[in-house]
Amino acid sequence: MTQFALSMFPTDYAIGPIELAIETEKRGFESLWFPEHTHIPASRKTPFPGGTELPKEYWHTHDPFVALGAAAAVTKTLKLGTGVCLVIERDPITLAKEVASLDMISGGRVLFGIGAGWNVEEMENHGAQAKRKWKIVKEKILAMREIWTKEAAEFHGEFVNFDPIWSYPKPVQAGGPPVLMGSQSKRVFERAAEYCDGWLPINFPRYDFAGGVKQLREAEKKFGRKQLSLSLFGAPSKDDDIKRFMELGFERLIFPLPSAPRDNVLPLMDKYAAAAAKYR
C-alpha cells in the first residue's frame, strides 16, 4: 500500500515542528520530512537548481535532528524523515550518533534521506571537496553503518579514517534506519543500489520517472540487491498523478508544505489528507 507523507522547511517564522508533527499524525500521514541547510553563504556563484532566486527558507531552517527530536517527543507512530541530510557537511561519527539517538528516542521511526547537496560554497565552508562529494558521501555512509552495527567499529578510507571505536546508542532498527538516496544525478541508480536502501527523487517536471525506475531495477541486479523502496518528494495531489506514480511502484508520496504560519499550512494539510484518504 502506498504511504502518504508531508515535508516542510521548518523555519523560525513558520508553524513550529511540534505543532506540525501533532497535526500530521492526527491526519493519518505516515511520515514527516525535514530538509537541511546549515547556512547559505551570503555571496555565492552556485545557481539555485530551482531556476529562481533562492527562497529564504533555505537559510532560516531549523537543524533537522533537533526539529525531528521535538516531533518524536509528541507523536507515537509518525515516522521521522530527513529530506535530505547533507551528509557531506557532517562528521560521520557525530552524525551516526545523532541518527541512532533519534531512532532510539522515537522507538525506531527514523527514515534517513541523504544527499550531497548542490551549493558548492556551502560545502566548502564545511571543508568539503565539492568535486569529490559523492565519494565522500559513500565513505561516510559506509562508516556510519559500521558504527551502527559493530561493537568496536573501524573504517579506513580516503576521506574517513578511524581505528576501533565504541559508540552508543545503536539504532533500534536492525542495521540502522533505511538510507534513502535523494538525488537525480547521472549515477544515482548505481549509488543507490550500492549503498542505500531506497531512491528519493524530487518531482521535477519532464523527468522520465518510468525510465528512472527501470534503470534502478537494472542497478539492483548488478549489485545483487533486493528491490529498493521508492519515495517521491514534491508529490502531486491530483488523482491522475497519484495513480501514475503508484503504478510506477512508488511506495511513498510526500506532499510539500510551504514554510508558513499555521493558518496557511493547516488547510493545505487537510486538502492533502482528503486526497490521500481515497487510497487508504
Backbone torsions as a table, in degrees:
resi	resn	phi	psi	omega
1	MET	NA	135.7	178.7
2	THR	-71.3	133.5	176.5
3	GLN	-96.5	152.3	179.0
4	PHE	-120.8	142.1	-171.7
5	ALA	-144.1	174.6	179.3
6	LEU	-129.8	151.8	173.9
7	SER	-137.0	149.8	177.9
8	MET	-160.6	146.1	165.6
9	PHE	-73.8	110.2	-179.4
10	PRO	-81.7	100.1	-172.8
11	THR	-105.3	174.3	180.0
12	ASP	-74.5	-6.5	-179.4
13	TYR	-118.6	4.0	-177.8
14	ALA	-104.8	175.4	170.9
15	ILE	-50.3	136.7	-175.5
16	GLY	-69.8	153.5	-177.8
17	PRO	-62.0	-29.0	179.5
18	ILE	-68.4	-52.1	179.6
19	GLU	-64.3	-39.2	179.7
20	LEU	-60.9	-43.5	-179.9
21	ALA	-64.3	-43.5	179.0
22	ILE	-60.1	-46.3	-178.2
23	GLU	-69.0	-32.2	178.3
24	THR	-66.9	-47.7	179.1
25	GLU	-65.3	-38.5	-179.5
26	LYS	-59.1	-33.0	-177.5
27	ARG	-89.2	4.2	173.3
28	GLY	84.6	12.5	177.5
29	PHE	-72.8	148.5	-176.7
30	GLU	-74.2	-38.0	-172.1
31	SER	-152.2	162.8	177.6
32	LEU	-130.0	132.9	-172.5
33	TRP	-121.1	132.4	177.1
34	PHE	-120.3	136.3	178.5
35	PRO	-86.7	-173.1	-179.3
36	GLU	-144.3	132.3	161.4
37	HIS	-147.8	118.7	-179.6
38	THR	-65.9	-30.9	-178.2
39	HIS	-171.6	172.6	170.2
40	ILE	-128.6	122.2	177.5
41	PRO	-57.9	133.3	-177.7
42	ALA	-64.2	-27.5	177.4
43	SER	-124.8	120.6	-178.9
44	ARG	-149.6	156.1	176.9
45	LYS	-100.7	-21.2	-175.9
46	THR	-67.6	121.1	179.6
47	PRO	-74.8	150.9	176.2
48	PHE	-70.8	126.3	-178.1
49	PRO	-60.0	-21.1	179.3
50	GLY	-71.6	-9.9	176.2
51	GLY	82.4	3.8	179.6
52	THR	-122.2	-173.5	170.1
53	GLU	-66.3	145.1	-178.5
54	LEU	-65.1	121.9	179.0
55	PRO	-62.3	146.8	-173.0
56	LYS	-68.6	-18.8	179.4
57	GLU	-62.0	-20.0	-178.6
58	TYR	-65.4	-27.3	177.9
59	TRP	-113.2	14.1	176.6
60	HIS	-117.5	3.6	-172.1
61	THR	-79.6	145.3	174.9
62	HIS	-67.4	160.2	168.5
63	ASP	-61.8	130.7	-173.7
64	PRO	-64.7	-34.4	-177.2
65	PHE	-75.4	-32.7	173.7
66	VAL	-66.5	-46.8	-179.1
67	ALA	-65.2	-41.0	179.7
68	LEU	-71.6	-30.7	174.9
69	GLY	-64.6	-40.1	175.8
70	ALA	-64.4	-40.2	178.5
71	ALA	-64.7	-38.3	179.8
72	ALA	-61.8	-36.7	-175.0
73	ALA	-69.2	-21.2	-174.5
74	VAL	-114.4	10.4	179.2
75	THR	-130.9	164.9	-178.5
76	LYS	-119.0	-36.4	-175.6
77	THR	-118.9	-17.1	-175.5
78	LEU	-61.8	126.5	175.1
79	LYS	-79.6	152.7	-169.5
80	LEU	-122.2	112.6	-173.3
81	GLY	-114.7	142.3	168.5
82	THR	-93.0	125.7	-173.2
83	GLY	-137.7	74.7	-1.4
84	VAL	-121.6	162.1	173.4
85	CYS	-81.1	130.1	-180.0
86	LEU	-86.3	84.2	-173.7
87	VAL	-56.5	-34.6	-176.3
88	ILE	-62.4	-24.0	-176.6
89	GLU	-93.7	3.3	-173.9
90	ARG	-122.7	148.5	173.3
91	ASP	-71.0	127.9	-173.1
92	PRO	-67.2	-31.3	178.9
93	ILE	-68.9	-45.0	177.3
94	THR	-65.7	-43.4	-178.5
95	LEU	-64.3	-39.5	177.7
96	ALA	-59.4	-40.4	179.1
97	LYS	-69.5	-39.5	179.1
98	GLU	-62.2	-46.4	-179.3
99	VAL	-65.6	-44.7	179.9
100	ALA	-64.0	-40.0	179.3
101	SER	-63.6	-44.6	178.3
102	LEU	-63.6	-38.8	180.0
103	ASP	-65.6	-39.8	178.5
104	MET	-69.2	-46.3	-178.7
105	ILE	-60.7	-36.3	-177.0
106	SER	-88.0	-4.8	-177.6
107	GLY	76.0	32.0	176.1
108	GLY	84.6	40.1	-175.4
109	ARG	-110.6	14.9	-173.9
110	VAL	-87.7	137.0	169.2
111	LEU	-118.2	117.8	-170.0
112	PHE	-100.6	87.4	174.1
113	GLY	-78.8	133.1	-175.3
114	ILE	-127.9	160.5	175.0
115	GLY	-160.5	173.9	179.4
116	ALA	-104.4	-14.6	179.7
117	GLY	88.0	167.5	-178.8
118	TRP	-123.7	-17.1	-172.5
119	ASN	-90.3	100.4	-174.7
120	VAL	-58.7	-45.0	-177.8
121	GLU	-64.2	-36.5	177.8
122	GLU	-63.0	-46.0	178.1
123	MET	-59.8	-46.5	-175.4
124	GLU	-65.6	-29.1	175.2
125	ASN	-63.3	-23.6	177.2
126	HIS	-93.5	5.5	-180.0
127	GLY	80.4	13.6	-178.2
128	ALA	-87.4	149.1	176.4
129	GLN	-92.1	104.2	-175.0
130	ALA	-58.9	-35.4	-177.6
131	LYS	-70.5	-17.7	-179.8
132	ARG	-111.7	20.4	-166.8
133	LYS	-59.4	-39.6	-176.1
134	TRP	-73.1	-33.5	175.3
135	LYS	-66.3	-38.5	178.2
136	ILE	-65.0	-46.2	179.2
137	VAL	-58.6	-47.0	-179.2
138	LYS	-57.5	-48.4	-178.7
139	GLU	-62.4	-40.3	-178.9
140	LYS	-66.1	-40.6	178.4
141	ILE	-65.7	-44.6	178.8
142	LEU	-62.7	-39.4	178.2
143	ALA	-65.8	-40.1	178.9
144	MET	-64.4	-38.3	177.7
145	ARG	-62.9	-36.5	176.2
146	GLU	-63.2	-44.2	-179.2
147	ILE	-64.3	-38.9	-178.7
148	TRP	-69.1	-27.5	-168.7
149	THR	-114.3	-10.5	-175.6
150	LYS	-115.1	144.8	175.6
151	GLU	-65.1	-49.8	176.2
152	ALA	-120.2	95.1	-174.1
153	ALA	-87.9	144.0	172.5
154	GLU	-143.6	157.1	-179.8
155	PHE	-152.6	137.8	-178.9
156	HIS	-135.2	99.2	178.9
157	GLY	-129.6	-170.8	179.8
158	GLU	-74.3	-35.8	-175.6
159	PHE	-111.5	-22.0	178.5
160	VAL	-123.3	126.5	-175.5
161	ASN	-151.2	116.9	174.6
162	PHE	-153.3	144.4	174.8
163	ASP	-76.5	174.7	-174.6
164	PRO	-50.3	132.0	179.5
165	ILE	-131.9	154.9	170.8
166	TRP	-104.9	129.1	179.9
167	SER	-146.9	118.2	175.6
168	TYR	-130.1	158.5	7.5
169	PRO	-77.4	162.5	169.7
170	LYS	-91.2	152.9	178.1
171	PRO	-62.0	150.8	174.3
172	VAL	-66.9	-41.0	-179.4
173	GLN	-72.1	127.3	-176.8
174	ALA	-57.3	125.9	-179.0
175	GLY	82.4	-5.8	-177.8
176	GLY	102.2	165.2	179.4
177	PRO	-61.0	154.1	175.2
178	PRO	-57.5	131.9	178.0
179	VAL	-99.3	118.5	-175.5
180	LEU	-113.1	125.5	-175.7
181	MET	-80.8	111.0	178.5
182	GLY	-95.0	83.5	-177.1
183	SER	-161.5	155.3	171.7
184	GLN	-132.8	32.3	177.9
185	SER	-73.2	170.7	-173.6
186	LYS	-60.8	-35.2	-175.6
187	ARG	-103.1	18.9	-174.9
188	VAL	-60.4	-35.8	-173.8
189	PHE	-68.9	-42.3	176.4
190	GLU	-66.4	-40.8	179.8
191	ARG	-63.8	-44.2	179.8
192	ALA	-62.7	-44.5	-177.8
193	ALA	-70.4	-27.3	-177.0
194	GLU	-77.2	-44.2	-172.3
195	TYR	-140.0	15.1	177.1
196	CYS	-122.9	178.9	-178.5
197	ASP	-116.4	-1.9	-179.6
198	GLY	-172.3	168.8	178.4
199	TRP	-114.2	136.1	-173.1
200	LEU	-131.4	68.8	-178.1
201	PRO	-79.0	168.7	174.5
202	ILE	-101.4	146.4	-178.2
203	ASN	-76.7	73.0	177.4
204	PHE	-76.3	139.2	175.5
205	PRO	-60.4	141.9	174.7
206	ARG	67.9	7.6	175.3
207	TYR	-75.1	138.3	-178.2
208	ASP	-84.7	85.5	-177.1
209	PHE	-70.7	-35.5	177.8
210	ALA	-61.0	-44.7	177.6
211	GLY	-65.4	-36.4	178.8
212	GLY	-64.6	-44.1	178.6
213	VAL	-62.3	-39.8	178.8
214	LYS	-62.0	-44.5	179.2
215	GLN	-65.4	-36.0	178.1
216	LEU	-63.9	-43.6	-179.8
217	ARG	-64.1	-35.7	177.2
218	GLU	-67.3	-38.8	178.8
219	ALA	-67.2	-34.9	177.6
220	GLU	-59.7	-42.9	179.2
221	LYS	-64.2	-40.7	-179.1
222	LYS	-60.2	-40.0	-176.4
223	PHE	-97.8	6.2	178.0
224	GLY	65.5	35.4	-177.6
225	ARG	-101.2	151.2	170.3
226	LYS	-72.8	169.3	-175.6
227	GLN	-60.7	124.8	178.9
228	LEU	-79.6	155.1	179.6
229	SER	-76.2	156.7	178.7
230	LEU	-123.9	123.2	176.7
231	SER	-129.1	147.5	-175.8
232	LEU	-125.7	121.4	171.4
233	PHE	-80.7	151.8	177.9
234	GLY	64.2	34.7	-175.6
235	ALA	-63.7	143.3	176.2
236	PRO	-77.0	158.0	-177.9
237	SER	-111.4	0.7	177.2
238	LYS	-77.3	144.1	-175.0
239	ASP	-54.4	-47.2	-177.0
240	ASP	-61.8	-38.8	-179.4
241	ASP	-71.3	-42.0	177.1
242	ILE	-58.6	-47.1	-179.8
243	LYS	-61.3	-39.1	-178.7
244	ARG	-61.5	-45.0	-179.3
245	PHE	-72.9	-32.6	175.0
246	MET	-63.2	-41.3	179.4
247	GLU	-65.8	-28.0	177.5
248	LEU	-77.5	-9.6	177.1
249	GLY	101.9	12.2	178.7
250	PHE	-72.6	124.0	-175.2
251	GLU	-90.7	-14.2	-177.6
252	ARG	-145.1	125.0	176.1
253	LEU	-112.9	122.5	-172.9
254	ILE	-109.4	109.4	-178.8
255	PHE	-80.1	140.5	-178.6
256	PRO	-88.0	141.0	174.1
257	LEU	-116.9	144.5	176.4
258	PRO	-77.0	154.9	172.8
259	SER	-78.7	92.1	-171.8
260	ALA	-148.2	166.6	177.8
261	PRO	-64.2	164.9	-174.5
262	ARG	-57.7	-36.2	-177.5
263	ASP	-65.1	-25.2	176.1
264	ASN	-87.3	-33.2	-172.4
265	VAL	-83.5	-42.9	-173.9
266	LEU	-61.1	-42.5	176.8
267	PRO	-62.2	-35.2	178.2
268	LEU	-68.8	-36.9	175.5
269	MET	-61.3	-40.6	178.0
270	ASP	-62.6	-40.2	178.6
271	LYS	-62.4	-45.5	179.3
272	TYR	-65.8	-39.1	179.1
273	ALA	-61.6	-39.1	177.9
274	ALA	-65.5	-39.5	178.6
275	ALA	-66.0	-40.4	-178.6
276	ALA	-71.6	-32.5	-175.5
277	ALA	-59.5	-25.5	-178.7
278	LYS	-69.2	-16.6	-174.1
279	TYR	-116.3	10.9	179.2
280	ARG	-95.9	NA	NA
